[in-house]
Amino acid sequence: MRYGPTRRPDDPRRYRDQLNRELALGGLAVLAVVGGALIWLVWGTPALVGAALIFALVLGVVLLVVLVLKLLELVARRP
């Protein structure tokens, strides 16, 4: 659920979690675009491809860790 600029959130925790997620994704997008542009300008296309592969691998590892933590949280909350 998206909250507009004039609507107050019904659940502050949910709103905080959504905001943190959006800020993290926005930061990663800025890092990828600005970093990729600088790498391309300084070292060229082959370096950009290598950097994109490394970025994708690191992102995959981070997503795997987040998934494992979410699964552990689910198991821990189980009655």
PyMOL commands that set and color helices and strands:
alter all, ss='L'
color gray80, all
select helices_A, chain A and resi 12-43+45-77
alter helices_A, ss='H'
color red, helices_A
deselect
rebuild
show_as cartoon
